[in-house]
Amino acid sequence: MQAVTLPVAGLLAAWLGACLAGDARPEELEQALPQDQLHLMAGLDTEPDTGALSPTLALGALRRLGATSAALALPVPGDPVGLAGPAELNAEAIEAGEAVLLVGAGVGLVPAWTGDVVTWRALPAHRPRPLDPSEATTTLRLALSEATARLVELEVARWQPEIADVLGNLRHRRPPRLPRSHADRVGAVDRACLCLEIVALAAESEGGAVSAYEVEQRRQALVPLDRAARHALVALLS
């Protein structure tokens, strides 16, 4: 069964938020993160010389800093969705493509990868503006329908059968591991992840686009879908 690829910041935001709300245990947070990676939180020290913390210890530090919930950011240049500043956080989060904001603590966590170690650096963060999950998922459904029709016109699947495989194996996808408090959102999160997979596959340079015109047509088809998928995940996992 194919696993759904969810940005790691989405997992962290969902499980940190559930733990802060009392809907999940700290050990569930540790187990939900990719087990082939070591996750460390740096800069959350409430005591001097503490160094980087494990997610479980970081949870305690975040509580002491006043965190009440977690929010996801999946920004790209020109669309900093989930971010509200300041400039340093925005710049680093856009470069990383993802971040987790801790509401009440005024902290944002931005990931950096070194091999199989993911270090989440804490930076000052302003409170993000929440998005409406219902509106975001409706927009995503429309964007997926329009993008699928356009990609069929462009014959993208003929050059990249992987896209057809993704769409044809929807019933065989293992849903993302989310807290019980998110049970009613799993399907929508899965759909948003599917859209991000389609965008990534269709945007590959080996995808058969042989002219600048075809490249631009494909980009125009994918940009709204990518935006809608990112906005949906931010709305659903914050």
N, C-alpha and C positions, 0 to 999 in steps of 0.2 A: 504494500500500500504506500502510495506516495505521500510524503510529509509536506505540509503547507509551510512555505518559507515566510516567516514573519520577521520583520526587522527586529534585531535584538533589543532595541530601545522600546519597542512595543511590548515585548514580554516583560521587560523590567518595569515599565510604567504600570502595566496591568497588575503585576504581582506586588510591587511596592504599594500601590494604591490600596489593594485588597488587604495587605498586612496592616497598613496604617488605619484602615477602617475596622480592623478586627475580624475580617472575613477570611483570612488565610493565616497560616502559621509561618514563622521565619524559615523553617526547614523546607516548606513548600516553595518558597521563593528560590532557595538554593537549587532545588531539584528541577525547577522549571527552566532555568537558564541552560544554555547549551553545555553539555557535560564534557565536551572536548575543548572547552575554553576555561581559563581561570579569570574570574571577574574580580577586580579590586576597585575600591572607591578611594580617591585621593583628595585631600583638602577639606575633609569633613571633620577634622580633629576638634573635638570639644575639650580635649586635654592636650597639653604640649607633647611633642615628640611621639605622637601615636603612630604616624605613618599611614600607609594605605590600609584600608579596612576591607574585610570580607563583606558580602552583601548583608549577612545577618548582623554583624557588628555595626555596619553602616546604618541599618534600620534603627538601631537604638540611638545612634548619633543624630539621625534626622528627627527622631521624636524629640530629642532634647533641644533641637534647634527650632521646634515648633511646627514641623511638617504635619499637615492634616490629610493631604491627598497628593497624587502624582498625575502629571499630564505629559502627553507625548508631543514631540515636535519632529516633523519630517520635512525640513526646509530644503529648498534649492534656490539658486540665484534667481531673484525676481519674484519668488513666492515663499517667503519665510513663515510658512504656516506653523502655528504652534508657538511662535516666538513673540516676545514683547519687549526685548532689550534686556540689558544695555548692549552697546555696540560690540563689546568684546565677546559676550556670549553668542550674539547673533553670528558674528564672523566665524567663530570656531564651530558652531553648530551647523552652519551652512556648509563649511568645508567637510565636516564629518557626515553630513546628510541626515543626522538624527541626534536627538537629545531627549533627556527626561527632566521635567521641571517639577520641583517639590513645592507645592502651594503651601503657604504658611511659613516656610523656612526661607524663602527668597533665594533658593539655590537651584542651579541647573547643573545636570551631569552630562558631560560630553565625552563620548568614547574615543579612545585611540588604541589601535591594534599594534601589538608587537609580537609577531608569531601567534601563539595560541593564548596570549595574555591580553585581556581587554582592561585597560585602565580608564575608569570614569573620573574625569577631572571635575571638581566642583567649582563653579563660578557663580558670582552674584546674578540673580535673575529676577525680572519683574513678573508679576502675575499674568499669565496668558489669558486671552479672551476665549471662553469656551465656544465650541461649535455645536450646532444642533445635529445629533446623530441621525434623526429621521430625514432631515433635509439633505444631509451629506450622502446617505445611502440611496436616496431617490436620485440625486444627481449622478451618483456612480452607476446606477442601473442604466440611465439614459446614455451616459458616456460610453459604457461597455457596448450597448446596442449599436450606437453610431460608429464607434471605432471598429467593431467587428465587420459591419457592412462595408466600411471604407477599406479595410485591409483585404477583404474578399475582392473588391474591385481592383485593388493593386496587385492581386495574386501573390500576396506575401506568403501564404501557406504553401504555395507550390514550390517556392524556394526554401522555405523553412517548415518542413512537416512537423517539427517540434511544437509549433503553435497549435496545429490541429490535434496533436496528442494531448496537450494541456487541456484543451476544450473538450476532448472526447473522454477524458478520464476523471470527470468531476465526481462521479460516484465512488471512485476508488481513492479519494484523497483523505488522508488522516487529518482531522481538524486540528487547529493550533491548540496547544495546552494553555487554557486560560482559567482564571479563578472561577469558582462556582457563581460568584456574583456577576460574572459576565456570560453566563450560560445562554441567555437570550440573544447574545450578540455574536456568537461563534460563526453562524452562517454568513453574516454580513462581513465579518473580519476575513473569513475564508475568501469571499468574493473579491474583496479589495486586494488580498494577496495574489489571487489569480490574475487580476488586472496588472499588478506590478510585474508578474512573471511574463505576461504577454508583451508588455512594454520592453522589458529587458531582452526578450528573444527577438522581437521584431526590430529592435534598434541595433542589433549586431551588424557590424560592418560586412560580415560574410553573407548577409541575407539576400544577396541577389540584386540589390539596387545598382544598376549599371550607369546611371546618369545623375547629374546634380538635380535634375527635375524630379526623378524618382525619390531621391533622398529627401527632398523638401516635402513631397507629397506624403511620404511616410511620417516625417516629423509632424506635419500638421494633423495627421490622424492620431498620433500617439500623445502629443502634449496634453490635450484635454483629458485623456484617459489617465495619464500619469498624475495629473493634478487632482482629479476626482478621487483616485485611489488613495493618495496621500491624505487628502482632506478627510476622507471617510475613516481612515485608521486613526487619525488624530481625534476625531469626534468620538469614535467608539471606544478608544482605549485611554481616554483622559477622564 
